[in-house]
Amino acid sequence: MNVLITGSSGQIGTNLGLALMARGDRVLGIDKRENAWTNEIEMVNLDLTQASPDAMPNGKDFDIVVHLAANAKVFELVEHPERALDNITMLFNTLNYCRVNELPIIFSSSREVYGDIHRHVTEEAEADFVVAESPYSASKIAGEAMVYSFAQCYDLPFLVFRFSNVYGRYDNDLERMERVIPLFVERIAKEQPIVVFGKEKVLDFTYVDDCVAGVTAGIDALASRKVSGQTINLAFGGGNTLVDVVNIAALALGKEPNVTYEPSRVGEVTRYVADISRARELLGYEPQTPLSSGLIKCVNWNLQTRLK
């Protein structure tokens, strides 16, 4: 299969690209920055906020598009809301490319579309599109609406995946974007103080291999049209607190964490656990990696790369 991945230099894009290539697929990436982790993924350097269909690779060369490109840090987009608008523009330009070339698309949405919920488990129909908690969540809500509109007006085949706190390999590019798990791992390893924003926060942490397995199943199902027009939670399906993250990481590192606690920041979701029954039913998705083992893998990978 020939797969075009936008945002191919990011964590999910890198892991997905390498996994698809390992099974024999041809992958081309689009990103506005070079991949810091591998040069094995062929890529085109392109800013999707400026890209017309003519500026993008020949659509006849591909079977499917996976759109991962986004500014993804919630609090960062609270401080820089214009980056949320960039998310919408990048998706629109990619959707228009898919429309012109009659290509199916997978869109990476987020559990942020559910808002700051207080229910324990959330299934896809329960997303609250009335109140957006942050510019980032608004960009994903708008993105889903844009995908649905293109499907309605242009018969565009699609899947929407709502990801949740994906972590693992290629997720410690702290100079570019500060993510909570690699940040905690690095600071605990270096015996530096850390701040937990939201001691009671419960989130659904998804190890990257589980995420990639779900997306790959979605690629195959959508390309064959066995599954289309669906919005699917892609997560582990269980909740953990940030205190759990600190304790597991500290245990794996053999360090005593120097941690203080502050209230959750503006725009942040404080409780989310995904209902993954639709992913199981439609894609045969079965996540294999709870936080207790996934975070140990994550720590070991960090020790072998950034922290060695």
Secondary structure, 3 states (H helix, E strand, C coil): CEEEEECCCCHHHHHHHHHHHHCCCEEEEEECCCCCCCCCCEEEECCHHHCCHHHCCCHHHCCEEEECCCCCCHHHHHHCCHHHHHHHHHHHHHHHHHHHHCCCEEEEEEHHHHCCCCCCCECHHHCCCCCCCCHHHHHHHHHHHHHHHHHHHHCCCEEEEEECCEECCCCCCCCCCCCHHHHHHHHHHCCCCEEEECCCCEECCEEHHHHHHHHHHHHHHHHCCCCCCEEEEECCCCCEEHHHHHHHHHHHHCCCCCEEEECCCCCCCCECCECCHHHHHHHCCCCCCCHHHHHHHHHHHHHHCCCC
